[in-house]
Amino acid sequence: MSHLILDGADVYEWPRHHGGGVVIPAHRRPTVPQANRLAAEAEVMRLAAAHPGGVFVLFAPVAIAKRVPEATHCNLRGEVMRTHNVVRLLPIVDAPYEDDLPF
């Protein structure tokens, strides 16, 4: 599961987005996804130690949006005859194997 670290030292000075949020400046954007939570926590601690005035935020994924097939037509035996793809928000729980996640 990929984790991202964001340098948010001057977050209140970032430009505002018309949708209500803020735009992350290019030099503050995450560039290296961390392989797992332990590696991400170690890296965020290393960055905070190396840059005493910095504020580093660790982001962990909580859900994914994915197009999944949903049955629309079944026969009398319950066999699926036709499906339609719909978008679902799938929560990420502690997966037993991180390789099960699609990123």
N, C-alpha and C positions, 0 to 999 in steps of 0.2 A: 504494500500500500504506500503510495507516494505521499510525502509530507513536504510542505513548502515553508521556507523561512523568509519573512519580509522585514526589511529594514524600515522601521516606521519612526525614525528619529524626529522628523519634522512633519508629521502627518497633518497637523493643523494648517500648514502652509501649502498643501497640495492643491492643485486646481480643482474646482468643483465640476462635476458632471451634470448635464442637464436633467438626468434622471434622479438626481438627489444625492448621489454618492460622491466619491472623489476619484480622480484619475491618478493612478500610480505613476510617478515619473519614471522614465526609462532607466535611469541609474539606480532606482530603488526596487525594481522588479526582481522577483525570484528568478534565478537562472539554473539552479541545480536542484532537481527533485531529490529528496532524501529517500533512501531505500526502505527505511522502516522507522518506527517511532523512536527506538533507542538511539539510532544514528542521528536522527533529527534533533533529539534533546541534547545529545553530546555536542553537535555542531552549533546549536543556538547558545549553549553555555560558552563554547569556545569563542564565538563572535562577541558575546557580551563582555568576556574577559579581555579580548583584544581591543575593543572599542568602548572604553568606560562611559562615554557620553551617549552611546547608542541605545536604541530601544529595538529589540528584535522580537518578532512575533512568530510563533509556530502555528501553522495552519494544518489541521488534519481533516481528511475527507470524512463526511458524515453520511452522504447519500450520493447516488448516481442516478442520472436520468437515462433511461434506456428504452428503445423500441422493442416490444415483446409481442409475440403472437397471442391473440385471444380468440377463442372459438366463437364462431358466429352461427354455424349450422352443424347440427349433430343428427345422426340417424336414430332410429328407435333402439338400436343396440348401444347407443351412447358414444359411438365412434365419431370423431371430429371429421366433418366433411369439408368445411371451409373455415378459414381463419382470416382475421384482419389485424394488422399491426397497430398497436396503440402505444403511446408513450406513458411510462410509469416511473414514479420516483421510488427507487429502491434504497432503503436504509442500509448502511454498512454497519454490520455488527462485528464483533471480534471473530473474523473468519479463522477457522482452524488452520488453514493454509493460506498465506498471503498470495500465493500463486493463483488462487481461485478468483481474484479480482482482475478485471479486464484492463488494468493500467499499472 
